[in-house]
């Protein structure tokens, strides 16, 4: 047994060494067909995309900075607009075409609900995580395989549900301390006091939920958050819409949070934090405040020192905007500058989405830039409307990309891949079912299959076979969706039979 474990560790170490490719976020796709290419050594260049999204989007590049694919999802309020985009998220290949099977990703299109994480065991496989907070609640993932279609890729698993409770509209990821695996964090949103954060560990064997952590006093208000890591992944920051700002220590080995620090206490009367970013040296926090009450429809861009004693009293006002200009996202670029998006024409009948009145001006065709974020204002060199998007438009969001270039945590207990490998379950295998009542469709997924053809059998609660079909298994992965629009409510059993295995699970249509 000891020899078997040693061999397993040796094999995994060799395999991990062969797939430890580095990825980057040097191509951004966002807004209405907007993009930025950071690969050019002379400076970032305006690029394009086929996205039409209000907020949620993500992208990933190879180590050379060449685009691999990107993804985004429209806001659910726009689903009722027949002239608007598709209701669901879309995966787009490097040629700016919808990837094979890359439509109908369930998720949300508010602001920070999607991110892309590489599969630690295969350079061609990627997880697209989606959090639904108002339309389709829960947490989902799909898997992209770039070995298909000459490198253009294919979605080989779609809409695998990890949980079905309500989340706040943010999701964030950071590389594990071993330099191979990844952590994906989400935060609960409940109508009761809560401060619950759950980390999901992505390893060569799949996605595993860690125990939910409750750190510090309960949050007694319902308000969305933004969650972001510092560049080293050692701290997790949160802000909320009504003024709360907090920081946690984050252990990249264990996924545990600790040492909660509160910079600002929630205050319904004053506030409206919208988004934020941390300077590269972690001395400054930049925050967008879209004010409420008597100052409604006024946006302020602030610089704060990350010192609890002077956080609010020492705030520096950088810029002020009044409707129809409203503050959007703040994001650190690969060039270590912070980019700021503005939305234009806040009109309730259009929900400021896709600029339904055709507005195009300096506000929405540019990004503002903080050129020296580590420096105290005005030395931070804020330049409004300074990055031209080449005629494309921004809205509230910028890509929710993790720091792909972060390496292992040197000197930590987990900086070697030999730690804990003997406990990895390499045989885990199950049939995952998710039924969408809105789409009246069941999504079926499985992985680590040995067979080549899956025979799917659908049974009702009486044990009657109501449908049977065959579908291919691709490199151990299987995905399929089946409409149940014409079947009555009730319990259904799905059976997958291949040449090598039999998997069974059930779902409820109601």
C-alpha positions as CSV (number, residue, x, y, z in Angstrom):
1,X,0.0,0.0,0.0
2,X,2.8,2.4,0.9
3,X,4.4,1.6,-2.5
4,X,1.2,2.4,-4.3
5,X,0.8,5.7,-2.6
6,X,4.4,6.6,-3.4
7,X,3.8,5.7,-7.1
8,X,0.6,7.8,-7.1
9,X,2.4,10.8,-5.7
10,X,5.3,10.4,-8.2
11,X,2.8,10.1,-11.1
12,X,0.9,13.2,-10.0
13,X,4.1,15.2,-9.6
14,X,5.3,14.3,-13.0
15,X,1.9,15.0,-14.5
16,X,1.6,18.3,-12.7
17,X,5.0,19.3,-14.0
18,X,3.8,18.7,-17.5
19,X,0.7,20.9,-17.2
20,X,1.9,23.8,-15.2
21,X,1.3,26.3,-18.0
22,X,1.0,29.9,-17.1
23,X,-2.1,31.9,-18.1
24,X,-2.7,35.6,-18.2
25,X,-5.6,38.2,-18.4
26,X,-3.9,40.3,-21.1
27,X,-7.0,40.5,-23.3
28,X,-10.2,42.0,-21.8
29,X,-13.6,41.6,-23.4
30,X,-16.5,43.6,-21.9
31,X,-19.4,46.0,-22.4
32,X,-20.9,46.5,-25.9
33,X,-18.3,44.8,-28.2
34,X,-15.4,46.5,-26.3
35,X,-12.0,45.0,-25.5
36,X,-8.4,45.8,-24.6
37,X,-5.3,44.0,-25.7
38,X,-2.4,44.4,-23.2
39,X,0.0,42.2,-25.1
40,X,1.6,45.1,-27.1
41,X,4.8,46.2,-25.3
42,X,4.2,49.8,-26.4
43,X,1.0,49.9,-24.3
44,X,-2.5,48.6,-24.3
45,X,-4.5,48.8,-27.5
46,X,-8.3,49.0,-28.1
47,X,-9.7,45.7,-29.2
48,X,-13.1,44.2,-29.9
49,X,-15.4,41.5,-28.7
50,X,-18.9,40.2,-29.6
51,X,-20.2,40.7,-26.0
52,X,-23.2,42.8,-25.2
53,X,-23.2,42.7,-21.4
54,X,-24.1,45.1,-18.7
55,X,-21.5,43.8,-16.2
56,X,-20.6,40.1,-15.9
57,X,-17.7,38.9,-18.1
58,X,-14.4,37.1,-17.9
59,X,-11.5,36.2,-20.2
60,X,-8.3,34.2,-20.3
61,X,-5.1,34.2,-22.4
62,X,-2.1,31.9,-22.8
63,X,1.3,32.8,-21.4
64,X,2.2,34.9,-24.5
65,X,-0.9,37.0,-24.0
66,X,-2.8,35.6,-26.9
67,X,-6.6,35.3,-26.3
68,X,-7.9,31.8,-25.6
69,X,-11.6,32.5,-25.0
70,X,-13.9,34.8,-23.1
71,X,-17.4,34.7,-21.6
72,X,-20.2,37.0,-20.5
73,X,-23.9,37.1,-19.5
74,X,-26.5,39.8,-20.0
75,X,-28.6,41.2,-17.2
76,X,-31.7,39.2,-16.5
77,X,-34.0,42.2,-16.6
78,X,-33.2,42.4,-20.3
79,X,-34.5,38.9,-21.0
80,X,-37.9,40.4,-21.7
81,X,-36.6,42.6,-24.4
82,X,-37.1,40.6,-27.7
83,X,-34.6,42.8,-29.4
84,X,-31.9,42.2,-26.8
85,X,-29.3,39.5,-26.5
86,X,-29.7,35.9,-25.5
87,X,-31.0,35.3,-22.0
88,X,-28.0,33.2,-21.0
89,X,-24.3,33.3,-20.7
90,X,-22.1,32.6,-23.8
91,X,-18.6,31.3,-24.3
92,X,-16.8,32.9,-27.2
93,X,-13.6,31.5,-28.9
94,X,-10.5,33.4,-29.9
95,X,-12.0,34.1,-33.3
96,X,-14.9,36.0,-31.7
97,X,-17.4,33.3,-32.5
98,X,-19.8,31.5,-30.1
99,X,-17.9,28.3,-29.1
100,X,-19.4,25.0,-30.0
101,X,-22.1,24.2,-27.3
102,X,-21.1,27.5,-25.7
103,X,-24.6,29.0,-25.5
104,X,-27.2,28.9,-22.7
105,X,-24.8,29.0,-19.7
106,X,-27.0,29.5,-16.7
107,X,-25.8,32.3,-14.5
108,X,-26.3,36.0,-13.9
109,X,-25.5,39.2,-15.7
110,X,-25.2,41.8,-13.0
111,X,-21.6,42.5,-12.3
112,X,-19.2,39.9,-10.9
113,X,-20.9,36.5,-11.4
114,X,-18.5,34.7,-13.8
115,X,-14.9,33.7,-13.7
116,X,-12.6,31.3,-15.5
117,X,-10.3,28.8,-13.7
118,X,-7.8,26.5,-15.5
119,X,-8.1,22.8,-14.8
120,X,-4.9,21.9,-12.8
121,X,-4.5,18.6,-14.6
122,X,-5.0,19.6,-18.2
123,X,-3.8,22.7,-20.0
124,X,-6.7,22.4,-22.5
125,X,-9.5,22.2,-19.9
126,X,-11.1,25.2,-18.1
127,X,-13.9,25.7,-15.6
128,X,-16.3,28.6,-16.2
129,X,-18.0,29.3,-12.9
130,X,-21.3,31.2,-12.9
131,X,-23.2,32.5,-9.9
132,X,-27.0,33.2,-10.2
133,X,-28.4,35.6,-7.7
134,X,-31.8,36.8,-8.9
135,X,-32.9,34.8,-12.0
136,X,-31.4,31.4,-11.7
137,X,-30.1,31.2,-8.2
138,X,-27.2,29.0,-7.2
139,X,-23.6,28.2,-8.3
140,X,-22.8,26.4,-11.6
141,X,-19.8,25.4,-13.7
142,X,-19.2,24.4,-17.3
143,X,-16.1,22.9,-18.8
144,X,-14.3,24.2,-21.9
145,X,-12.0,21.9,-23.8
146,X,-9.7,23.7,-26.2
147,X,-8.5,20.5,-27.9
148,X,-11.6,20.5,-30.1
149,X,-12.0,22.4,-33.4
150,X,-8.4,23.2,-34.0
151,X,-8.0,25.0,-30.7
152,X,-11.2,27.0,-31.0
153,X,-12.7,24.8,-28.3
154,X,-16.0,23.2,-27.3
155,X,-18.0,23.2,-24.1
156,X,-18.0,19.6,-23.1
157,X,-20.0,19.9,-19.8
158,X,-22.6,22.6,-19.1
159,X,-24.5,23.9,-16.1
160,X,-23.3,21.5,-13.4
161,X,-25.0,22.8,-10.3
162,X,-22.9,23.0,-7.1
163,X,-25.5,24.7,-4.9
164,X,-29.0,26.1,-5.2
165,X,-29.2,28.9,-2.5
166,X,-29.1,32.6,-3.1
167,X,-25.7,34.2,-3.4
168,X,-24.5,37.8,-3.5
169,X,-23.5,39.0,-6.9
170,X,-19.8,38.3,-6.8
171,X,-17.5,35.4,-7.2
172,X,-13.7,35.5,-6.9
173,X,-10.8,33.0,-7.4
174,X,-7.2,32.7,-6.4
175,X,-4.4,30.2,-7.0
176,X,-3.7,27.7,-4.2
177,X,-0.5,28.0,-2.3
178,X,0.9,24.9,-4.1
179,X,0.9,26.8,-7.4
180,X,-1.3,24.3,-9.1
181,X,-4.8,24.2,-7.7
182,X,-7.4,27.0,-7.3
183,X,-9.8,28.4,-4.7
184,X,-13.2,29.8,-5.8
185,X,-15.1,31.8,-3.2
186,X,-18.7,32.8,-3.0
187,X,-20.8,34.6,-0.3
188,X,-24.3,33.8,0.8
189,X,-27.1,36.3,0.6
190,X,-30.0,35.5,3.0
191,X,-32.9,37.3,4.6
192,X,-31.4,36.5,8.0
193,X,-28.2,37.8,9.6
194,X,-25.3,36.1,7.8
195,X,-21.7,36.4,7.1
196,X,-21.1,33.1,5.4
197,X,-18.3,32.5,2.8
198,X,-17.7,29.2,1.1
199,X,-14.5,28.2,-0.6
200,X,-14.4,25.6,-3.4
201,X,-11.2,23.7,-4.1
202,X,-10.4,23.0,-7.7
203,X,-7.9,20.1,-8.0
204,X,-7.0,17.5,-10.7
205,X,-9.9,15.4,-9.4
206,X,-12.6,18.1,-9.7
207,X,-14.4,20.7,-7.6
208,X,-14.9,20.2,-3.8
209,X,-16.8,22.4,-1.5
210,X,-15.1,23.2,1.8
211,X,-17.0,23.9,5.0
212,X,-18.8,27.3,5.0
213,X,-17.0,29.8,7.2
214,X,-18.7,32.4,9.4
215,X,-16.2,35.1,10.3
216,X,-17.0,37.9,12.6
217,X,-20.4,39.4,13.5
218,X,-23.4,38.6,11.4
219,X,-24.3,41.0,8.6
220,X,-27.8,42.2,9.4
221,X,-28.6,43.9,6.1
222,X,-29.4,42.7,2.6
223,X,-26.9,44.3,0.2
224,X,-24.7,43.1,-2.5
225,X,-20.9,42.9,-2.1
226,X,-17.8,43.0,-4.2
227,X,-15.0,40.6,-3.2
228,X,-11.4,40.9,-4.4
229,X,-8.0,39.6,-3.4
230,X,-4.8,41.6,-3.2
231,X,-2.2,40.7,-5.8
232,X,-0.5,38.2,-3.5
233,X,-3.8,36.5,-2.6
234,X,-3.0,36.9,1.2
235,X,-6.0,39.2,1.9
236,X,-9.6,39.1,0.8
237,X,-11.5,42.4,0.7
238,X,-15.3,43.0,0.8
239,X,-17.4,46.1,0.3
240,X,-21.2,46.4,0.4
241,X,-23.6,48.8,-1.2
242,X,-24.5,50.6,2.0
243,X,-21.0,51.3,3.2
244,X,-19.3,48.3,4.8
245,X,-15.6,47.7,4.1
246,X,-13.8,44.7,5.5
247,X,-10.6,42.7,5.1
248,X,-9.8,39.1,6.0
249,X,-6.5,37.2,6.1
250,X,-6.6,34.3,3.6
251,X,-4.6,31.1,3.9
252,X,-3.9,29.9,0.4
253,X,-3.0,26.4,1.7
254,X,-6.2,25.7,3.7
255,X,-8.7,28.2,2.1
256,X,-9.5,29.5,5.6
257,X,-10.3,33.2,6.5
258,X,-9.2,34.8,9.7
259,X,-8.5,38.2,11.4
260,X,-11.5,40.2,10.1
261,X,-10.7,43.9,10.0
262,X,-13.5,46.5,9.6
263,X,-12.6,49.8,7.9
264,X,-16.1,51.2,7.5
265,X,-19.4,50.3,9.2
266,X,-22.5,50.0,7.1
267,X,-24.7,53.1,7.1
268,X,-27.9,53.1,5.0
269,X,-28.2,56.8,5.1
270,X,-24.9,57.8,3.5
271,X,-23.9,55.3,1.1
272,X,-23.5,53.3,-1.9
273,X,-20.2,51.6,-2.5
274,X,-20.4,50.2,-6.0
275,X,-16.9,48.7,-6.8
276,X,-13.3,49.0,-5.6
277,X,-9.7,48.1,-6.3
278,X,-6.6,47.6,-4.2
279,X,-3.3,49.3,-5.2
280,X,-0.5,47.0,-6.1
281,X,1.5,47.7,-2.9
282,X,-1.8,47.3,-0.9
283,X,-1.5,50.8,0.7
284,X,-4.5,52.3,-1.0
285,X,-8.1,51.4,-1.7
286,X,-10.0,53.1,-4.5
287,X,-13.8,53.0,-4.3
288,X,-16.7,54.1,-6.4
289,X,-19.6,55.4,-4.4
290,X,-23.0,55.8,-6.2
291,X,-24.8,57.8,-3.6
292,X,-28.4,57.3,-2.4
293,X,-31.0,59.6,-0.7
294,X,-30.5,63.3,-1.2
295,X,-27.4,62.7,-3.3
296,X,-28.9,60.1,-5.5
297,X,-27.5,59.7,-9.0
298,X,-24.2,61.2,-8.0
299,X,-21.0,59.2,-8.3
300,X,-17.8,59.8,-6.3
301,X,-14.4,58.2,-6.9
302,X,-12.4,58.1,-3.7
303,X,-8.9,57.1,-2.6
304,X,-8.5,55.7,0.9
305,X,-5.4,54.8,2.9
306,X,-5.7,51.2,4.3
307,X,-5.4,52.4,7.9
308,X,-8.3,51.7,10.1
309,X,-7.8,54.9,12.2
310,X,-8.0,57.3,9.3
311,X,-9.8,55.3,6.6
312,X,-12.9,57.6,6.3
313,X,-11.5,60.8,7.8
314,X,-8.5,60.8,5.4
315,X,-10.6,60.0,2.3
316,X,-9.5,61.9,-0.8
317,X,-12.1,62.8,-3.5
318,X,-10.6,62.2,-6.9
319,X,-13.6,62.8,-9.2
320,X,-17.4,63.5,-9.2
321,X,-19.9,62.5,-11.8
322,X,-23.6,63.4,-12.1
323,X,-26.3,61.6,-14.1
324,X,-26.4,60.7,-17.0
325,X,-22.8,59.6,-16.0
326,X,-22.7,56.8,-13.4
327,X,-19.7,54.9,-12.0
328,X,-19.0,51.3,-13.0
329,X,-16.1,49.0,-12.4
330,X,-12.5,49.5,-11.1
331,X,-9.9,46.9,-12.2
332,X,-6.2,46.6,-12.0
333,X,-4.7,45.9,-15.4
334,X,-1.7,43.8,-16.3
335,X,0.2,47.1,-16.7
336,X,-0.5,47.8,-12.9
337,X,-2.8,50.7,-13.8
338,X,-6.4,50.9,-12.5
339,X,-9.1,51.2,-15.2
340,X,-12.5,52.8,-14.4
341,X,-15.6,52.3,-16.5
342,X,-18.5,54.8,-16.7
343,X,-22.1,54.1,-17.8
344,X,-24.1,56.7,-19.6
345,X,-27.9,57.6,-19.9
346,X,-29.4,56.0,-16.8
347,X,-33.0,55.7,-18.1
348,X,-35.3,53.3,-16.3
349,X,-37.2,52.4,-19.5
350,X,-34.0,51.1,-21.0
351,X,-32.4,50.1,-17.7
352,X,-29.3,51.9,-19.1
353,X,-28.5,48.7,-21.1
354,X,-27.3,48.6,-24.6
355,X,-27.9,52.3,-24.9
356,X,-31.2,51.8,-26.5
357,X,-31.3,55.4,-27.6
358,X,-28.1,55.1,-29.5
359,X,-26.0,57.3,-27.3
360,X,-22.3,57.3,-28.0
361,X,-20.0,59.9,-26.4
362,X,-16.8,60.4,-24.5
363,X,-18.3,58.8,-21.4
364,X,-19.1,55.4,-22.7
365,X,-16.5,55.1,-25.5
366,X,-13.5,55.6,-23.1
367,X,-12.2,54.3,-19.8
368,X,-10.6,56.5,-17.2
369,X,-7.2,55.5,-15.8
370,X,-5.3,55.8,-12.5
371,X,-1.7,55.7,-13.7
372,X,0.1,55.5,-10.4
373,X,-2.2,53.8,-7.9
374,X,0.4,53.4,-5.2
375,X,0.8,57.1,-4.9
376,X,-1.2,59.5,-2.8
377,X,-3.7,61.7,-4.7
378,X,-3.0,63.8,-6.8
379,X,0.3,62.0,-7.5
380,X,-1.8,58.9,-8.4
381,X,-2.3,60.7,-11.8
382,X,-6.0,60.1,-12.5
383,X,-6.8,60.7,-16.1
384,X,-10.5,60.8,-17.0
385,X,-11.7,59.6,-20.4
386,X,-8.1,58.9,-21.4
387,X,-8.3,55.4,-22.9
388,X,-10.3,55.3,-26.1
389,X,-12.2,52.1,-26.8
390,X,-12.1,52.5,-30.6
391,X,-15.8,53.3,-30.9
392,X,-16.9,50.4,-28.7
393,X,-18.8,51.1,-25.5
394,X,-18.5,50.4,-21.8
395,X,-21.2,49.8,-19.2
396,X,-20.8,48.9,-15.5
397,X,-18.5,46.0,-15.7
398,X,-14.9,45.0,-16.5
399,X,-13.6,41.4,-16.7
400,X,-13.7,39.4,-13.4
401,X,-10.3,37.7,-14.0
402,X,-8.2,36.4,-11.2
403,X,-4.4,36.9,-11.0
404,X,-3.4,34.1,-13.3
405,X,0.3,34.9,-12.9
406,X,0.3,34.3,-9.2
407,X,2.7,31.5,-8.3
408,X,3.0,29.1,-5.4
409,X,3.3,30.5,-1.8
410,X,7.0,30.0,-1.3
411,X,7.9,28.9,2.2
412,X,4.4,27.9,3.1
413,X,3.4,24.4,4.4
414,X,1.8,23.7,1.0
415,X,4.5,25.0,-1.5
416,X,5.2,21.3,-2.4
417,X,2.7,19.3,-4.4
418,X,3.6,16.2,-2.3
419,X,1.5,17.6,0.6
420,X,-1.8,15.7,0.9
421,X,-1.7,14.0,-2.5
422,X,-2.1,10.5,-0.9
423,X,-5.6,11.5,0.2
424,X,-6.9,12.6,-3.2
425,X,-9.8,10.5,-4.4
426,X,-8.8,9.7,-8.0
427,X,-11.8,7.4,-8.6
428,X,-14.6,9.8,-7.8
429,X,-17.3,9.5,-10.4
430,X,-21.0,10.5,-10.3
431,X,-23.9,11.5,-12.5
432,X,-24.7,15.2,-11.9
433,X,-28.3,16.4,-12.7
434,X,-29.7,19.9,-12.6
435,X,-33.3,20.6,-13.6
436,X,-34.1,24.2,-14.6
437,X,-37.8,24.9,-14.0
438,X,-37.6,28.1,-16.1
439,X,-36.2,26.3,-19.1
440,X,-38.1,23.0,-18.3
441,X,-34.8,21.3,-19.1
442,X,-32.6,18.8,-17.3
443,X,-28.8,19.2,-17.7
444,X,-26.8,15.9,-17.4
445,X,-23.1,15.8,-16.7
446,X,-20.5,13.2,-15.8
447,X,-16.7,13.0,-15.9
448,X,-13.9,10.5,-15.5
449,X,-15.9,8.0,-17.6
450,X,-14.1,5.0,-19.1
451,X,-16.6,4.2,-21.9
452,X,-17.0,5.8,-25.3
453,X,-20.8,5.7,-25.8
454,X,-23.4,6.6,-23.2
455,X,-26.8,5.1,-23.4
456,X,-29.2,7.4,-21.5
457,X,-32.4,6.1,-20.0
458,X,-35.1,8.3,-18.5
459,X,-37.7,6.7,-16.1
460,X,-40.7,8.2,-14.4
461,X,-41.7,7.6,-10.8
462,X,-43.6,4.5,-11.8
463,X,-40.5,3.0,-13.2
464,X,-41.7,3.4,-16.8
465,X,-39.0,4.0,-19.4
466,X,-40.1,7.2,-21.2
467,X,-37.0,7.9,-23.3
468,X,-33.8,6.2,-24.4
469,X,-31.0,7.6,-26.5
470,X,-27.2,7.3,-27.1
471,X,-24.6,10.1,-27.0
472,X,-20.8,10.0,-27.3
473,X,-18.4,10.3,-24.3
474,X,-15.6,12.7,-25.2
475,X,-12.3,12.1,-23.4
476,X,-14.1,10.9,-20.2
477,X,-16.5,13.8,-20.2
478,X,-20.2,13.7,-20.9
479,X,-22.8,16.5,-21.2
480,X,-26.4,16.5,-22.5
481,X,-29.5,18.5,-22.0
482,X,-33.1,17.2,-22.4
483,X,-36.3,19.2,-22.5
484,X,-39.1,18.0,-20.1
485,X,-41.6,20.7,-21.2
486,X,-44.2,18.0,-22.1
487,X,-43.7,15.7,-19.1
488,X,-45.8,16.1,-16.0
489,X,-44.4,17.2,-12.7
490,X,-42.8,14.5,-10.6
491,X,-39.7,12.5,-9.8
492,X,-37.6,11.2,-12.7
493,X,-34.6,8.8,-12.7
494,X,-31.8,9.1,-15.2
495,X,-29.5,6.1,-15.9
496,X,-26.2,6.4,-17.9
497,X,-24.9,3.0,-19.2
498,X,-21.6,2.8,-21.0
499,X,-19.3,-0.2,-21.9
500,X,-17.5,0.4,-18.6
501,X,-19.9,1.8,-16.0
502,X,-23.5,2.4,-14.9
503,X,-24.4,5.7,-13.2
504,X,-27.8,6.6,-11.8
505,X,-29.4,9.8,-10.3
506,X,-32.7,11.5,-10.0
507,X,-34.3,14.9,-10.2
508,X,-37.7,16.5,-9.5
509,X,-39.7,18.5,-12.0
510,X,-42.1,20.9,-10.3
